[in-house]
Amino acid sequence: MTSKSKLSLEPYKGTRDFYPRDQFIQNYIFSVWKKVVEKYGYLEYGASILEESELYRAKSGDEIVKEQTYTFTDRGGREVTIRPEMTPTVARMVAQKRRHLNFPLRWYSIPNLFRYERPQRGRLREHWQLNVDMFGVEGVEADAEVISTAYDIMKAFGAKDEHFEIRVNNRRLMNYILAEHLSLTEEQSHKASKLVDKMHKMEAVPFSKAMQEILAEKSEMFLKVLRVKDVGSLDPSILNSAGGQELKLIMEKLKAMGIKNALYDPAVVRGFDYYTGMVFEVYDLNPKNNRSLFGGGRYDDLVGIFGVEKITGTGWAMGDVTIRDFLETYNLLPEYYPPVGLYICHLNNHLEDANQLASDLRSQGLNVAVDLTDRKVSAQVKTADKENIPYVLVVGEEEVKTGKYKVKSLKNSTEHTLDKNEIIAQVK
């Protein structure tokens, strides 16, 4: 006889269980996300968690699919991947219905995503992510708007300008610097760009040495460009390039919108190769959590991988793990409260009366829980208190006769004798 191994009580590595208090925080994060983007006119969409693997292979390459995704062959012999990101999916959806959609599109979604990688602070194998995208607008006005939605979400969470920075760059500008200003080969440009993407995670000396190995005598010239922190201080030839002018205009528009903590950062290039113009990242400035929180940019060629006409796009994504870390760092998490407003206890033989009262109150829009046990009243009240339910009352013979109930606030211990209508007003 084979012995059965004991089942683990832990969730799968890199994923989380959401107990009610955790789910309360998650719902709060989602509610802020939705409230802000819908103010801008963004519409919610959704899609399956499964996509054909070829979609990610066409966008990111075979290596990414093999090493960083959950990919399998289904019973029909099709290679399927559990989505690691949402942008390829929304690009597919736009390409599919492009002749029937009303552009410009403002869309958002909050999918859960899966990546097979080493779990660490701010990065898990499963997370939820707000995706905000605009399709069909070529001008920098769209780029400025999507950055503005990100800024407003941070402010809606209670963040102050000194808590975070919005670091902005332009991939078209970076390509000009590498290919035209420095006259680098395509291979050198690619390697240098990938190294710049790691700049904020490396010490200055190792970074300079690594850049020297790639660019040789041109490394110091490039490092000089990377030290510039103000758009107006760029070399005139660089500033007057198409990417330079785009960046200058975006920075001016953000300033006009009242966004004062946006700045130019030449080290922001974003890892994905599909970005074609503006790119940005939001950084937490607290030493305890000094890191990139989220970001995005313009991707005008992504829809084209489906063999259809070009449709411009710009957008960004924010994960629930990093934003929760941010909220904890600054003590911005909301105080937990349950959806239940009233807990009804009962004396012996009055459970049916308690249920009837609860039914009447629920029909009037009140969230009510009834203790279904035969425990002492003190034990029933203790359950309500532990669950953070604000009000409690007891149903007994006297209450059934008079229709009056002693409603107690568990927060400040005050007590009022009320009828049904007065209970609704008090608890609401």
C-alpha positions as CSV (number, residue, x, y, z in Angstrom):
1,M,0.0,0.0,0.0
2,T,1.4,3.4,-1.0
3,S,1.3,6.1,1.7
4,K,-0.3,9.4,0.7
5,S,1.9,12.5,1.2
6,K,0.4,15.2,3.3
7,L,-1.2,18.0,1.3
8,S,0.4,21.4,1.7
9,L,-1.6,24.1,3.4
10,E,0.4,26.8,1.5
11,P,-0.8,28.4,-1.8
12,Y,1.2,27.6,-5.0
13,K,4.6,29.4,-4.9
14,G,4.4,32.9,-6.0
15,T,0.6,33.2,-5.6
16,R,-1.5,34.5,-2.7
17,D,-4.7,33.5,-0.8
18,F,-7.0,36.4,-0.2
19,Y,-8.7,36.1,3.2
20,P,-11.5,38.7,3.8
21,R,-9.2,41.4,5.1
22,D,-6.8,40.9,2.2
23,Q,-9.7,40.9,-0.3
24,F,-11.0,44.1,1.2
25,I,-7.6,45.8,0.4
26,Q,-7.7,44.2,-3.1
27,N,-11.2,45.5,-3.7
28,Y,-10.2,49.0,-2.5
29,I,-7.3,49.1,-5.0
30,F,-9.5,48.0,-7.8
31,S,-12.2,50.5,-6.9
32,V,-9.7,53.4,-7.0
33,W,-8.4,52.2,-10.3
34,K,-11.8,52.0,-11.8
35,K,-13.1,55.3,-10.4
36,V,-10.2,57.4,-11.8
37,V,-10.0,55.9,-15.3
38,E,-13.7,56.0,-15.8
39,K,-13.7,59.7,-15.0
40,Y,-11.5,60.0,-18.1
41,G,-14.0,58.0,-20.2
42,Y,-12.2,54.7,-20.3
43,L,-14.4,51.6,-20.9
44,E,-13.7,48.2,-19.3
45,Y,-13.0,45.1,-21.5
46,G,-12.0,41.6,-20.7
47,A,-10.7,38.4,-22.4
48,S,-9.8,34.8,-21.7
49,I,-6.8,33.9,-19.5
50,L,-5.7,31.6,-22.3
51,E,-4.1,32.7,-25.6
52,E,-2.3,30.7,-28.3
53,S,1.4,30.7,-27.6
54,E,2.2,32.1,-31.0
55,L,0.8,35.5,-30.0
56,Y,3.5,36.0,-27.3
57,R,6.2,34.3,-29.5
58,A,5.4,36.9,-32.3
59,K,5.6,39.8,-29.8
60,S,8.4,38.8,-27.5
61,G,10.3,35.9,-29.0
62,D,10.5,32.1,-28.4
63,E,12.9,32.5,-25.5
64,I,10.4,34.5,-23.4
65,V,7.6,32.0,-24.0
66,K,9.8,29.0,-23.0
67,E,11.4,30.6,-19.9
68,Q,8.9,33.0,-18.4
69,T,5.4,31.7,-19.2
70,Y,3.1,28.9,-18.2
71,T,2.8,27.1,-21.6
72,F,1.3,23.7,-22.3
73,T,-0.2,21.7,-25.1
74,D,-4.0,21.1,-24.8
75,R,-5.9,18.0,-25.6
76,G,-6.4,19.2,-29.2
77,G,-2.7,19.5,-29.7
78,R,-2.7,23.3,-29.6
79,E,0.1,25.2,-27.7
80,V,-1.5,27.4,-25.2
81,T,-0.1,30.0,-22.8
82,I,-1.6,31.5,-19.6
83,R,-1.4,35.2,-20.3
84,P,1.7,36.9,-18.8
85,E,0.5,40.4,-19.9
86,M,-2.5,42.0,-21.4
87,T,-1.2,44.3,-24.2
88,P,-0.9,41.6,-26.9
89,T,-4.5,40.5,-26.1
90,V,-5.9,44.0,-26.4
91,A,-3.9,44.5,-29.6
92,R,-5.5,41.3,-31.0
93,M,-9.0,42.4,-30.0
94,V,-8.5,45.8,-31.6
95,A,-7.1,44.2,-34.8
96,Q,-10.0,41.8,-35.0
97,K,-12.8,44.4,-34.7
98,R,-11.0,47.4,-36.1
99,R,-13.5,48.1,-38.9
100,H,-16.4,48.2,-36.4
101,L,-14.8,50.1,-33.5
102,N,-15.2,53.8,-33.0
103,F,-11.7,55.4,-32.7
104,P,-10.2,56.8,-30.6
105,L,-10.6,54.0,-28.1
106,R,-10.2,54.5,-24.4
107,W,-10.1,51.0,-22.8
108,Y,-9.0,49.5,-19.5
109,S,-9.0,46.1,-17.8
110,I,-7.9,44.5,-14.6
111,P,-6.8,40.9,-15.5
112,N,-4.8,38.5,-13.4
113,L,-1.5,37.6,-15.1
114,F,1.0,34.7,-14.7
115,R,4.8,34.7,-15.2
116,Y,7.1,31.9,-14.3
117,E,9.9,33.7,-12.4
118,R,11.6,33.9,-9.0
119,P,9.1,35.4,-6.5
120,Q,10.5,38.5,-4.7
121,R,9.3,41.7,-3.2
122,G,7.1,43.5,-5.6
123,R,7.1,40.5,-8.1
124,L,5.1,37.3,-7.8
125,R,4.1,34.6,-10.3
126,E,0.5,35.7,-10.3
127,H,-0.7,39.3,-9.9
128,W,-3.5,41.6,-11.0
129,Q,-2.8,44.6,-13.2
130,L,-4.6,47.7,-14.3
131,N,-4.1,48.2,-18.0
132,V,-5.0,51.6,-19.5
133,D,-4.8,52.0,-23.3
134,M,-5.7,54.6,-25.9
135,F,-5.9,53.6,-29.6
136,G,-6.2,55.8,-32.7
137,V,-4.5,59.1,-31.5
138,E,-1.0,59.9,-33.0
139,G,-0.3,63.1,-31.1
140,V,1.4,63.6,-27.8
141,E,-1.9,64.7,-26.4
142,A,-2.8,61.0,-25.9
143,D,0.6,60.4,-24.2
144,A,0.0,63.3,-21.8
145,E,-3.5,62.0,-21.0
146,V,-2.4,58.5,-20.1
147,I,0.3,59.8,-17.9
148,S,-2.2,62.1,-16.3
149,T,-4.5,59.1,-15.5
150,A,-1.5,57.5,-13.7
151,Y,-0.8,60.7,-11.7
152,D,-4.4,61.0,-10.7
153,I,-4.6,57.4,-9.5
154,M,-1.5,58.0,-7.3
155,K,-3.2,61.1,-5.8
156,A,-6.5,59.2,-5.3
157,F,-4.6,56.7,-3.2
158,G,-3.4,59.6,-1.0
159,A,0.1,59.9,-2.3
160,K,1.8,63.3,-2.3
161,D,4.0,64.7,-5.0
162,E,7.1,64.2,-2.8
163,H,6.3,60.5,-2.5
164,F,6.9,59.6,-6.1
165,E,8.4,60.8,-9.5
166,I,7.1,60.3,-13.0
167,R,10.3,59.7,-15.1
168,V,9.7,60.3,-18.8
169,N,11.8,59.5,-21.9
170,N,11.2,58.8,-25.6
171,R,12.3,55.7,-27.5
172,R,12.5,57.6,-30.8
173,L,14.9,60.0,-29.1
174,M,17.0,57.2,-27.6
175,N,17.2,55.5,-31.1
176,Y,18.3,58.8,-32.6
177,I,21.0,59.2,-29.9
178,L,22.3,55.7,-30.5
179,A,22.1,55.5,-34.3
180,E,22.6,59.1,-35.4
181,H,24.4,61.0,-32.6
182,L,26.8,58.2,-31.7
183,S,26.7,56.3,-35.1
184,L,26.4,52.9,-33.4
185,T,25.8,49.6,-35.1
186,E,22.4,47.9,-34.6
187,E,24.0,45.4,-32.4
188,Q,25.7,48.0,-30.2
189,S,22.5,50.0,-30.0
190,H,20.5,47.0,-28.9
191,K,23.1,46.0,-26.2
192,A,23.5,49.6,-25.0
193,S,19.7,50.1,-24.7
194,K,19.3,46.9,-22.7
195,L,22.1,48.0,-20.4
196,V,20.5,51.5,-19.9
197,D,17.3,49.8,-18.8
198,K,19.3,48.3,-15.9
199,M,21.0,51.6,-15.0
200,H,19.1,52.4,-11.9
201,K,19.7,48.9,-10.5
202,M,23.5,49.1,-10.9
203,E,26.3,51.0,-9.2
204,A,27.9,53.7,-11.2
205,V,31.3,52.1,-11.7
206,P,30.1,48.6,-12.8
207,F,27.6,50.4,-15.2
208,S,30.3,52.5,-16.7
209,K,32.6,49.5,-17.1
210,A,29.9,47.5,-18.8
211,M,29.1,50.4,-21.2
212,Q,32.8,50.7,-22.0
213,E,32.8,47.1,-23.1
214,I,30.0,47.7,-25.5
215,L,30.8,51.1,-26.9
216,A,34.6,51.4,-26.4
217,E,35.7,55.0,-27.1
218,K,32.1,56.2,-27.5
219,S,31.0,55.2,-24.0
220,E,32.0,58.5,-22.3
221,M,30.1,60.4,-25.0
222,F,27.0,58.3,-24.3
223,L,27.4,58.6,-20.5
224,K,27.5,62.3,-20.9
225,V,24.1,62.2,-22.6
226,L,22.7,60.0,-19.8
227,R,23.8,62.5,-17.2
228,V,21.5,65.2,-18.6
229,K,18.4,65.6,-16.4
230,D,16.7,68.5,-18.1
231,V,15.3,68.4,-21.6
232,G,16.4,71.9,-22.4
233,S,20.0,71.0,-21.6
234,L,20.2,68.4,-24.3
235,D,22.6,69.0,-27.2
236,P,20.6,71.1,-29.8
237,S,21.0,68.4,-32.5
238,I,19.4,65.9,-30.1
239,L,16.7,68.2,-28.9
240,N,15.7,69.2,-32.4
241,S,15.2,65.6,-33.5
242,A,11.6,64.3,-33.9
243,G,11.9,62.4,-30.6
244,G,13.4,65.3,-28.8
245,Q,10.6,67.6,-29.9
246,E,8.0,65.1,-28.8
247,L,9.6,64.8,-25.4
248,K,9.8,68.5,-25.0
249,L,6.1,69.0,-25.9
250,I,5.0,66.2,-23.5
251,M,6.9,67.7,-20.6
252,E,5.3,71.1,-21.4
253,K,1.8,69.6,-21.5
254,L,2.3,67.7,-18.2
255,K,3.5,71.0,-16.5
256,A,0.4,72.7,-17.9
257,M,-1.7,70.0,-16.4
258,G,-0.3,70.8,-12.9
259,I,1.9,67.7,-12.8
260,K,5.0,69.0,-11.1
261,N,6.8,65.8,-10.2
262,A,7.4,64.7,-13.9
263,L,11.0,64.8,-15.1
264,Y,13.2,63.7,-18.0
265,D,15.2,60.6,-17.3
266,P,17.3,59.2,-20.2
267,A,17.7,55.9,-18.3
268,V,14.0,55.1,-18.7
269,V,13.8,52.9,-21.9
270,R,11.4,50.1,-20.7
271,G,12.3,46.5,-21.5
272,F,9.7,45.7,-24.2
273,D,10.9,46.3,-27.8
274,Y,7.5,47.3,-29.0
275,Y,7.7,50.8,-27.6
276,T,8.0,53.4,-30.4
277,G,7.8,56.8,-28.7
278,M,7.1,58.2,-25.2
279,V,8.0,55.9,-22.3
280,F,7.6,56.6,-18.6
281,E,8.0,55.0,-15.2
282,V,6.6,56.0,-11.8
283,Y,9.2,55.7,-9.0
284,D,8.7,55.4,-5.3
285,L,11.1,57.9,-3.6
286,N,11.0,56.3,-0.1
287,P,14.4,54.7,0.7
288,K,12.6,51.7,2.1
289,N,10.9,51.0,-1.2
290,N,13.0,53.0,-3.7
291,R,12.0,51.3,-7.0
292,S,10.0,51.6,-10.1
293,L,6.3,51.0,-9.3
294,F,4.9,50.8,-12.9
295,G,5.1,52.4,-16.3
296,G,4.2,52.3,-20.0
297,G,4.5,54.1,-23.2
298,R,3.6,54.4,-26.9
299,Y,3.4,51.4,-29.1
300,D,2.4,52.3,-32.6
301,D,3.3,49.1,-34.4
302,L,2.0,46.4,-32.1
303,V,-1.4,46.0,-33.8
304,G,0.5,45.5,-37.1
305,I,1.9,42.1,-36.0
306,F,-1.5,40.7,-37.0
307,G,-0.9,41.8,-40.6
308,V,-3.5,44.6,-40.5
309,E,-3.1,48.4,-41.1
310,K,-1.3,50.4,-38.5
311,I,-3.3,51.6,-35.5
312,T,-1.5,53.8,-33.0
313,G,-1.6,53.0,-29.3
314,T,-0.3,54.4,-26.0
315,G,-0.9,53.1,-22.5
316,W,0.5,51.8,-19.2
317,A,-0.1,49.2,-16.5
318,M,0.1,49.1,-12.7
319,G,0.3,45.9,-10.7
320,D,-1.5,45.3,-7.4
321,V,1.6,43.9,-5.7
322,T,3.8,47.0,-6.1
323,I,1.0,49.5,-5.4
324,R,0.1,47.7,-2.2
325,D,3.8,47.8,-1.1
326,F,3.7,51.5,-1.8
327,L,0.5,52.0,0.2
328,E,1.9,50.1,3.1
329,T,5.2,52.1,3.0
330,Y,3.3,55.4,3.4
331,N,0.5,54.1,5.7
332,L,-2.1,54.7,3.1
333,L,-4.0,51.4,3.4
334,P,-7.7,52.0,4.4
335,E,-9.0,50.8,7.7
336,Y,-10.8,47.5,7.3
337,Y,-14.6,47.4,7.7
338,P,-16.9,44.5,6.7
339,P,-19.9,45.0,4.4
340,V,-22.2,43.8,7.3
341,G,-23.7,46.7,9.2
342,L,-25.7,44.8,11.8
343,Y,-25.3,41.5,13.7
344,I,-28.5,40.1,15.2
345,C,-28.2,37.9,18.3
346,H,-31.1,36.0,19.9
347,L,-32.2,34.4,23.1
348,N,-33.4,30.8,23.2
349,N,-36.4,29.9,20.9
350,H,-36.2,33.3,19.1
351,L,-34.0,32.4,16.1
352,E,-37.0,32.4,13.7
353,D,-37.9,35.9,15.0
354,A,-34.3,37.1,14.4
355,N,-34.4,35.8,10.9
356,Q,-37.6,37.5,10.2
357,L,-36.3,40.8,11.4
358,A,-33.2,40.4,9.4
359,S,-35.3,39.7,6.3
360,D,-37.3,42.8,6.8
361,L,-34.2,44.9,7.2
362,R,-32.4,43.4,4.2
363,S,-35.4,44.3,2.1
364,Q,-34.8,47.9,3.0
365,G,-31.2,47.7,1.9
366,L,-29.4,46.9,5.1
367,N,-26.6,44.2,5.2
368,V,-27.5,42.0,8.2
369,A,-26.0,38.8,9.6
370,V,-27.8,36.5,12.1
371,D,-26.0,34.3,14.6
372,L,-27.3,30.8,13.9
373,T,-25.9,29.2,17.0
374,D,-27.4,28.5,20.4
375,R,-24.5,30.1,22.3
376,K,-24.8,32.6,25.1
377,V,-25.6,36.1,24.0
378,S,-22.2,37.3,25.2
379,A,-20.5,34.8,22.9
380,Q,-22.7,35.9,20.0
381,V,-21.8,39.6,20.6
382,K,-18.1,38.7,20.8
383,T,-18.3,37.2,17.3
384,A,-19.7,40.5,15.9
385,D,-17.0,42.4,17.7
386,K,-14.2,40.2,16.3
387,E,-15.6,40.7,12.8
388,N,-15.6,44.5,13.1
389,I,-19.4,44.6,12.6
390,P,-20.4,48.1,13.9
391,Y,-23.9,47.4,15.4
392,V,-25.5,44.5,17.3
393,L,-28.9,43.8,18.7
394,V,-30.6,41.0,20.6
395,V,-34.0,39.5,19.8
396,G,-35.9,38.1,22.8
397,E,-39.4,37.8,24.1
398,E,-39.7,41.5,25.1
399,E,-38.4,42.7,21.7
400,V,-40.8,40.5,19.8
401,K,-43.8,41.9,21.9
402,T,-42.9,45.6,21.6
403,G,-41.2,45.7,18.2
404,K,-38.4,47.8,19.9
405,Y,-34.8,46.7,19.9
406,K,-31.7,47.8,21.9
407,V,-29.2,48.6,19.2
408,K,-25.6,48.8,20.5
409,S,-22.7,50.4,18.8
410,L,-19.6,48.2,19.4
411,K,-17.3,51.0,18.5
412,N,-18.3,53.4,21.3
413,S,-20.6,51.2,23.5
414,T,-23.6,53.6,23.1
415,E,-27.1,51.9,23.0
416,H,-30.4,53.1,21.6
417,T,-33.9,51.5,21.8
418,L,-35.3,51.7,18.2
419,D,-38.0,50.3,16.0
420,K,-37.3,48.7,12.6
421,N,-37.3,52.0,10.6
422,E,-35.1,53.7,13.2
423,I,-32.7,50.8,13.0
424,I,-32.2,51.3,9.3
425,A,-31.5,55.0,9.8
426,Q,-29.1,54.4,12.7
427,V,-27.1,51.7,11.0
428,K,-26.9,53.3,7.6
